[in-house]
Amino acid sequence: MIEKLLDFPEIGTVIITHNIPEVISLPESPRVIRRWNSAPKGFGHNHNDAFCLCVDDFFCVMNPDIDFVENPFSALVTELVASGSAMIAPKVVDSTGCVEDSARHFPTILGIVKKVLGISDGRHMELSQMNPFHPECVAGMFMLFKYDGYRKLNGFDTRYFLYYEDIDICARIWKAGASVLLLTPVVVIHDAQRKSHKSFKFLRWHISSMLLFFRLHMWRLPQVATAYRSKNNW
């Protein structure tokens, strides 16, 4: 994946965070910056630390297991600048081509109950019909920010160790009068691992992050229309 990134002309530097001790072979390039943590840090904390090393006009939060059909960055950067949105994301599909639930409604108590009962997973069903599309929130596997936009938000809230930090930053974007945008023709590949379905440790993180999100945002979530037009140019 790093080799593909380095081939895309929009990519300035690639910042790799080693959150745990590991041996990974990476391309030798002055454009690849590696960080090692002495102790594991949370998702948002790691990306905020990486942002401190960013010297480019845009900052992309991306999981290491993302794969590409083709270069997504040219179209994403163009639309992000033209729209005045704070953040943009591509459509995410799995390796079989099925659309992932990366574009979601804000979680609610009723929505959580529906998810537990298998009635609904909270995804935007309008995703395939609209372009560009303004979801309430997108998953943190791939988020492209303008440098100044991420700085204005002070990045992710590090009180979340894992889970819900992506939903939180989307809520703060909408509350700031800006918008979240998803460019549906642009596609990346990601196979969700859903570790909280298999591990008690990850489930505990998931539940604690959900409770934190509700404490910070419950009854104060912004009303978002899918046809939103940004009031602020970020």
N, C-alpha and C positions, 0 to 999 in steps of 0.2 A: 504494500500500500504506500509506503514512503517513496518508493521509486516512482510510482504514478504521480504522487503529489509534486515531486520535484520536476516532473515533465510539464506541469501546467504553468503557463507563463505568468499567471496571476499570483503564484505562490512566491513570497519573499523568503520567509524562514519557517521551518517546521520545528516546533518545540515539543520534545518528548519528555514526559515525566515518568521516572521509575519510582513508583509508589512503594514497591517492595523490592527486596533484593532479587535480581533476575539477570540472566544472561541472554541478550537479544542482539542478533547481528543486524546492524543498520548501515546504510550507505555512508561512506566517508565523504562528507561534503561540508563546506563552511556554512551552508544554509541549514544544517541540522544542528540544533542545540539540544543537549541532553541535560536533564536535571535529575538528581538522586535525592530522595528523602531519607533522612536518618530514622524516621518513624512514619508509618502510614498516615496520610491526611485524607480528608474527605474530598469528594468530587469538586465542589465549589472552591474549596481552599486551594486545591491543586491548579485549577484553571486561573484563579486570581493571581497565584504566584507566577504562572506562565505568562500572564498578561503583563507583568512587570518587565518581562524581557522582550515584549513585542515592540518592534520598531516600524511596523507597516501601518497602512491606513485602515486596514480591516483586521478583525480578530475572529478566527473561526474555532469554535468549540466542537471537537469531533472525537468520537470513540475510535480506538485503534483498530476495531474490527469492521469499520466501514469499508465498503468496496465501491467501485465506480463503473458505470456503464460507459460514460464519456465524461469529459471535463465539465463539472457543474458550475465552476466559479465564474466564468465569463458572464453567463446569463444572470446568475445570482447577484453579482456585484452591480451590473447594469441596472437591474430592477430595484435593488436596494437604494441606490443613489437616486434614481428617478422618482421613486415612491415617497421618499422622505421617511420611510419606516425606520424603526430602531433596530430591527433584527429580521432576518429572512432565513427560511429553511427550504430544503427541497422535499419532494415527496419521497418517502422511504418505502421500499419493498423488500421482501425477503428473497432468498436465493431462488425460490420457485416463481417469483413475480407477483406474489400476493401482496396487497397493500398493507403495511403495518399501521398500528394505531398511533402514529406519531403526531397527528393533529387531533387535539382533544378539547372537549369542553372543560371549564373549570370544575374541579371535584366539589360535590355537595354531599351532605349526609344521605339524601335519597339516592344520589348517583352511586355512592359506595355500596349501599344496600343492593342496588340493581346489579352491580358488578359481582358482589359476593354470590348472588343468586343466579348469575349467568344470564341475566336479561339484557344487559348492555355493558360495554367496556368503556363507555364515555367518549368514543371517537366521533369526529365530525363525519356524518354520512354524506355531506354535500361535497366532499373532497374531490370526487371525480368529475363533478359537473361545473366547477367554478375555477376561473383563473383570471387575474391573481386572486388568491383566497386568503381571507383574514381569520384564521382560527383563534380561539381564545388563548390557547397555549400549544406549544410544540415540545416534543421530547428532546432532551439534552444530548442525544446522540450526534446531532449535527445542527449547530446554530451559527449563523454568520452575522457578526456585529460590525458596525463602523467603530473604529477605535474610540472616537469621542463619545459615541453612544454607550459603549461598555463602561467607559470612565465615568460618565454622568450617573450611571446606575450604581457605581461602586461595586460592579461585578456581582457575583453570586453572594447570597447570604450564607456565611460560613457556619451559622448555627445548625444548618442541615449538614449532616455527615454524608448521607447518601439518600437519594430519592427526594422528590418534591422541590429541590432547589431550582429545577427548570421551570416548574409551574409557578413558583414564587417570583422568579425574575420576569416571567411573562405578565403576571399580575401587576408588578411594579411598572412595567413598560406602559400598560394600558392606563394605570392610575396617573402616570406622568403626562398623559395626553398624546402619547405616541402610539405606534401600532406594531403588531406582529404580522408578518406576511409569509405565506407559503406559495412558492412558484410551482404549480402542479406539473408542468411539462418537464421539469428538471428532476431526475431520479437518481438516488443512490441506493446501495444495497446494504442491508443490515439484518442479521438473524438474531432476534431478541433472545436473551438467555433466561430472563425472568427468574433470577436466583431467589427472589423472595418467595417463590412458590415451592422451593426445594430445600431451603436452608433456614433454620430458626434464627440464626444471627442476622441474616438479611431481612427476614420477616420483622424482626424486632426493630431494625433500622427503618424499615418501611412504615411501620405503625407509629414510631416516635416522630418521624418526619411529617406524617399525615396530621398528627395531633398538633405539632408546631404550626403547620400551615393553617389549620382551622383556628388556632388561637390568634394568629397574626392577621388573618384575612376574613374569618367567618363574618357574615352579614355585611362585609365591606368590599365584596368583589365587584369589579367594574362591569357595567352592562356593555356588551360588545356586539356590534352588528357585523355580519360577514361582509357587508358592502361598505365598511368603514373607509373613510378617507382621512388621512393623517392631518391633524391640525398643526402639528409641529414638524419641522424638518430637522431630523436628527442626523 
